[in-house]
Amino acid sequence: MASGTSSPRGQEPQQLDKELLKAAKYGDSTHMQAMASHDRNILHGKTLQGNTCLHISCIYGHVGFCKDVLELEDSLISAVNLDEETPLITSVRNGHVSLASFLLGRHCSVHHGLRQAILQQDRYGFNALHHAISNGQKDLALELIEAEPALSQAVGKHNESPMFFAVMRNFTPVYEKLLQNPLSACSGGQHCQNCLHAAVMNGDQEFVKLIMKKRPELAREVDTAHETPIALAVRFNKIGILQLMLEHDSTLGYLTGHNGFPLLHVAAHRGQVAAARMLLEHCPDAPYIESDGLTCLHIAVWFDQPEFVEFVLRTPILRKLVNVQDNNGKTALHNAVTKCNPRIVAALLSHVDIDATLLDNHSRPASWELSDVTLNAKTLNWNEVAMLISKANPQNASVLHNLQVQAKRQMTDESRKNAKSLTQTYTSNTSLVAILIATITFAAAFTLPGGYSNDAGSEGLPIMSRNFAFQAFLISDVLAMCSSFAVAFICIIASLFNWFIHGARSTCPLVSDCNLCYGSFTAHSHKAAGRMAYLEAQT
């Protein structure tokens, strides 16, 4: 391969001639041959991206040019550009199947040193087979596998194998061919999944059958989320695949994930009743409890899966879970009360074996869990759950009554806090405007339009005191000033004593009405002032 990456006699790689580059781009073999007849080394020139004339011709898919240039210099078939691509990889990536097929045949016909270049992987770790499958070139992929089976063993930088690509694309002939090679890689990417994970996600039952026969060990491998392929089948309710895997190996039903998370918990989390039923059909004593004492019933209750809860309560082998306590001493009923789900609470309480008096590690019965969710006390669910628990455990009826009273008191206090906050918002803005208008109207009373009289007997009196518009202005100004002072006073009183207010409805309309009053007076005074200004101009 080294012979293709440097020019002859150890010289530094020369730059690709511009005329040769143009000939490679347009597939002009005649011009290329003419230039090569003068200097064969011209064919070893490269662009700044490390591409030879053969790479350029492969980009544009010129089969004839590629044939002619390889007749002159066959070492170019192993040349690698800066992306670590050989001409074969370049032709596959650009979708030139016939050209890629020709180059593959050329690889197989040359001596062993150049034949190994067929295994070249690019900067992402992908070889020609990866790209052929990824680009949907099934026939070319089969041809590559036939020509060089070792291509199936390579994985990308994120651990992607050709078989994983084939399974994700549902290329049945390709992955069947790959499975014939026991050394074919089956890994599936940076999440540590394998081909069986991919087949389960795609619902490919045929591939699952093949894998379970030829590579059954893949069924026990876990990904980064500590999930096996059968756990994915349960999570996504792939019943057909789950049945296939359990029929082939029923012990798979006893596998557990991270922290001993059993498959029944996976089903409970998503509410997959059909998957749980299939699991119990093949594994009647499948594990149902994890390391922290949580059962699948706890999980179903916590994630609000009423159908799964009812399934557990109906299933004879699981009915004993109704009173099982976790490491904190909480039963499924404790969780149901916390979640305030009346349907689940009613289902649990209707079970003949339920014990509603069980205490957790803090000596709290299930009914006391309502005290932790009093913010929901105004909802129908909370009150319905309280009623159900009270009937199931009458000795705690007084406690529940006190809890309801306490919840109502908390809601009242919360309403008062909201009212206080809302009143402060209204009063702060309103009082500012009221004081501003009071100041303006007060000043207007001492700067009367027309001025004051100096005539004998009427000194100091307004000159226009007998004018009707002036009188209207003066009255409006006084009323506006008084209403502004009144509003400011009410705002101060409201902000000081608003803890006596039980709701914002009694305060906000009062403030709003006062705003309207003094706003109206101010508008009239401005109208009168405008009229006075007009009269003064006339005089």
N, C-alpha and C positions, 0 to 999 in steps of 0.2 A: 504493500500500500504506500510505502514511503516513496517508491519510484514515481507515483502519480502525484505526489504533493510537492515535488521540487523539479526543477529543470535538470537536464542532463549535466554530467560532469560537475555536480555540486554548485553550479552557479545560482545566484539569486534569481527568484522567479521574475521573468520579464513581463512588462505590461502588455496586455492584449492589443494587437495592432487594430487601429480604428477600421481599416478596410476589412480585416478579417472578422471583426465584430459585426460589421454591417452584413457581411456575407452569411455569417451564422444566423443572424436575425431573420434574414429573408430566405435562407436555405439555398444560397447560391454556391453549389458544389464546384462549379467550373472555376469561379474566381478563387475559391479556397485552394483548389488544386494547383492553380497557376502560381499563387503566392508560395505554397509549400514546395513547389518544384525548385524555387530559388533558394529557400532556407527552410528545412524541415523543422528547425527549432521554433519557428514562428507559431507552430501549433501549441506550444507549451505556455504561451502567454496567458496572463490572467488579468481580470478586472480588479478594481479595488475591493470588491466583495469576494474575490478568490475564485470567480467563475472562469472556466476555460471556454473555448469556442464550442466545445461539446455540451457544456452546461447551458449555454445560451440557446443552442439549437434545440436542446431538450425542453426548454421553457416554451418554445414556439411549436414544438412537435414536428420538426422536419426529419422524417425517418431517413430519406435519401441522403441528406447531408451527414447525418450521424453515421450511416453505413460507410460513406466515402471517407470521412475523417478517421474512423477506426481502422480502415484498410491501410491508412498511412501511418497511424500511431495508435496502437491498441492499448498502450499504457494509460491513455486518457480516460479509459472506462473506470479506473479506480481513483481518479483525481477527486479531491475533496475541497469544497469551498469553505468560506468562513462559518457557514451554518452547519458544517460537517456533513454536507450532503454529497453523495456521489451522483453522477448523471442518472442512474437508475432511480434513486429517490426523487430527484428533481422531476423526472418524467411522470412518476406516479403521483406526486403531489399536484402536478398541473393537469392531471386527468388524461394523459396521452397513453392509453392502454396499449395500443399496437406498438408504439415506440418502446414502452416499458417491456413488452413481451420480447421484442427484438433484443434489447439490451440484456435481458435475463438469459436468453439463449447465447448471447455473445459471452456473458460471464461464464456460462457452463462449458463453453468451447475453448476457453483460453487456459493457460497453465495455472497451477494451483495457487500461486501467489496472488494472481489477479482475481481468481474465483472467490477467494476469501472476502474480497471487497463487497460481495453481495450481502454480507452480514453487517455492513456498516450501519451505525446508529447516528442520527443527527443530534443537534444540540439539546433536544428534548428527550433523547433516549429512544426515539422511535426509528424502526427500520422500515424497509419497503413494505413488509407485510402489514405492519401497523397502519401505514398510510393507505394501502389498498383497501383494507377493511373499513377504515374510517371514511374513505371516499365512496364506499358502496360498490367497489369493483370486485364482485364476488369471483368471477372467472379468473381474473388476474391473481387474486388471493390464493385460489386453489392451485394455480400454476406455480406460484412462488413456494407454496408448501411442498408440492411435489418435487420441485427442483432443489430446494434446500430446506429440509425439515428442521434444521437448527434455528431457523428464523422464529419458530414458535416458542423458543426458550427465552427470548429477549424481553425485557420489561423496560418501560420508560422511567423517567426520573421520579415520577410519582407512583411507580410500581404498577403501571398499567400493562397488562399482557395482551397479545393479539387475541387470545381466546375470550377475554373479558369484552373486548371491542365487538367480537363476533356475536356474543350472547346479547349484548346491549342492542345490536342491530337486528337480532333475530335471523342471522344468516345460518340456517340449519346445516346446509352442506359444508360450510366452512368449519363450524365448530365440531361437526362429526369427524371431519378429516383431522382436525387438530387433536381430538381425543384419541386417535389411533396411535399418536406418539405419546408414550408414558412420561416423557420428559417435558412436555409442553407446560409452560407456566400458566397458572390459573389465577394469579393475583389480579386485583381490580382497582388499584388507585391508592391515594393518600389516606383514605379512611380504612385501609386494611381489609376491605371486603374482597371476596373471591368471586369466581364465576357463578357459584351456586347462589350467592346473595343476589347477583344481577338477574339470574333466571327466575328467582322467586319474585323479585320486584316486577319483572316483565310478565309474570304469569305463564312462563314457558314450561309446560308440563313435560314435553318431550325431552328437553335438555335435562330436566331434573331426573327423569328416568335413567338417562345415560350416565349422568354423574353419580347417581346412587349405586349404579352397577360397577362403574370403572374407577371412580375416585370417591368412595364413600367417606373418606376422612375429611373431605371439605365440609361436610355437614356439621362438624364439631368445631370449626374455626370461628373465632369471634372477630368482629370489627372493632373500631376504636370506641364504639358505644357499648361494647361487650355484648353484642347481639349476634346470635347464631342465625343461619339461614332459616331454621324452623321458627325462631322467634319472630322474624320478619313475616313469615307465612301467617302466624297467629295475629300479629299486629294489623296486617292489612287484609285479614279475612280471606286468604287464599286457600279455600277449603280443599279444592282438588289437589293442590300441591301438598298441603298438610297431610292429606290422606295418603298420598304416594310415599311421602317420607316416613310416616309412621308404619305403613305396611311393610316397607323395606327394613326398617329398624325401629321397633317400638321404644327402645331405650332412649331415643332422642327426646321423647316426651318428658323425661326426668331431668333434662339439662336445665341448669340455672344460670342466670346472668350475673351482673355485678351485685355484690352484697347478697348473693343467694336469691336473686329475683327470679321466681319460677315462671313458667309459661302461663299458668292460670292468672298470674298478676298482670301479664302483658295483655291477656284477653280482657281482664276486668277493667284495665285502664282505658281501653277503647270501647268497652261494651260489646265485645265480639262473642255473642252467645253461641253462635254456630261453631266457631273455632273451639270454644271451651267444651262444647258437647262432643265434637270429634276427638278432642284430646282425651277426654274421660272415657270415650268408647274404647280406645286402644290402651290407655293407661288409667285404669279405674282409681288407682291410688296415687295419681300424680301429685307432686308437692304443691301445697297451697299456702305455705307460710314462709316468710323470709326471716333474716337474722334478727331484725328488730321486733319480731312478733306480729307484724302486720299480716293479715290474711287477705286472700283475694276479695273477701267480703268487705273488709276495711277499705281496700282500694276502690272497689266499685262504688261504695257509699261516698267516699271523699271526692270522686270525680263525677258525681251525679249521674250514675248509670242505673236507673231504676229497673230496666229490663234484666240486666245482669244480676242485680240484687234478688229479684223475684226468681230468676233461674237458680241461683244458689240455694234459696230457701225451699225450692221444689225438689232439688236433687238430693236423694237419700244420703249419698256419701258425703255431701257438703253441708247438710243441715246442722251438723254439730258446731259449725263456725259461728252460729248466731250469738253465742255467749263467750266466744274466745276473746281474751284480753291481750293487748299488745304489751310491750315492755313498759309502757306508762300506765298500764292497768285499764286502758280505755277499750270498750267494746265497740262494735259497729254502730250500736245505738247512740253512744256518745258522739261519734262522728256525724251521724245523721241529724242529731239535734243541733250540733254546731253549724251544719250546712243549711238548716231550716228548710228541708225538703219534705213537705207533708206526705207525699206519695211513698217515699222510702221509709219514713218513720212509721206510717200506717202499716206498710208491708212487714216491717220488723216486729211491730207490736202484735200483729195478727198471728205470728208464728207461735205454735203451742209451747215451744221450749224456751221462749224468751224470758229473761230475768231482768226486769227493768230496775231492780234494786241494787245491782252490782255497783261497787264503788271503785274508782280509779286509785292511783297511788297517793292522791291527795284527799282521799275519803269523800269524793264528790260523786253523787249519782248522775245519771245521764241528764236528768231534768235540770241540774244546776248549770249545764253547758249553755243554757239560754242566757245566763247572766253575762256571758262573754260576747254576746251578739245583740245587746240591747239597742244598738243603733238601728236594728231592723224591727224594733218593737211596733212601729206604726204600720208594718206590712201585714197582709193577710196571712202569709206563710208563717210568720213568727207566732201570731196568735193561734193559728190552727194547730201548730206543733205544740204550743203550750196547752191547748185543750186536750190533745191526744195524750200527752204525757201525764196530765192531771188525772185523766180517766184510768190510765194504766197503773199509776202509782198514787192512790188517793191520800196516803199518809203525807205526801209532799204537797198536797193541794194548797195548804196555807203558805208554804214557802213560795209556790208559784204565784199565789195572789200577791204576796208582798213584792215579788219580783216584778209583776206587772205594774204595781203602784210605783215602784222605784223607777221603772222604765218610763212611765208617763211623766214622772217628776223630772227626769233627765231631759225628756223631750220638751217639757215646758221651759226648763232653764235654757235649753238650747234655742228655743224660740225667742226668749227674752234677749239672749245675747245677739241674735240676728236682728231683733227689733232695735236694740241699742245701737248696733253698728249702722243700721240703715238710717236711724234718726240722726245720728251724728253726721252722716254724709249729707243729709238734707239740710240740717240746721247750719252746718259750717258754711255751705255755699250761700244759703238764703240770708243768713245774718250779715255776711259780707256785703251783699248787694243792698240789703235794707239800710245798713249804716251809711253806705255811699250815697244812696238817694236821700236819706235824712239830712246828710251834710249839705247836699246841693239845694234841697228845698229850704233849709234853714237860711242858707246864704241868700237865696232868692228873695226871702221876705225882707231883707234889709237893703237890697239893691233894686228898688222898685222902678219899673219903667216910667219915664217922664220926669223922675226926680221929685224934689219936695218944693213946696210953695214958699216964697219969701214975702208974699203980700200981707199987708196989715190985717190982723184978725184971723189969718189962716196960716200963720207961720208953722213950718214943720209938717204940715199936712201934705199928703200926696197930691200932686197937681191933678191927676186924673181920677181922683177918688169917686167922682160922680159918674164915671163912665162904666157902662154895664159890663163890657169885656174885661175891664180892669178888676171889677168886683168878682167876676167869675174866676179870673186868674188867682186872685188873692185867696178865695175860698178853696179852690182846688189845691193851691200850694200848701195851705194849712192842713187840709185833710191828708194830702200825700205825706207831709212831714209827720203828722200824728200816727198815720198807719205804719210808716216806716219804723218809728220808734216802738210801736206796739209789736210789730213783727220781730224786731231785734230782741225785745224783751221776752217774747214767747220762745224764741230760739234758745235764749240763755236758760230759761226755766226748763225747757225740754231737755237740754243737754245735761243739766244738773240733776234732774229728778227722773231721768228716763228709765231707771231701774223699776219704777212703779208701773211702767207701761207693759202690758201683756202682749201686745202685738203692734206691728208697724202701722196697721190700718187706722188706728185712732190718732196717730201723730202726723203722718205724712199728709193726709188731706187737709188738716188744720194749717199746716205750714203752706201748703199749696194755695189754699183759699186766701190766706193773708197775702201771699205773693200776688194773686190776681187783684185783690183790693187795692193795694198800694200801687200796683202797676197801672191799674185803671186811673187812679187819681193822678198819678204822674203824667200819664198820657194826656189827660184833660188839661192839666196845668200847662203842659208844653203847647197844647193847642191854643189855650188862652194867651200864653206868652207870645205866640206867633201873631195873634190878632192884635195884641198891644203894640208890638213892634211896627205893625202896618199903620195903626192909628198915629203913632208917634211920628212916623215918617210923613204922614199927611199934614200934620200940624207944623 
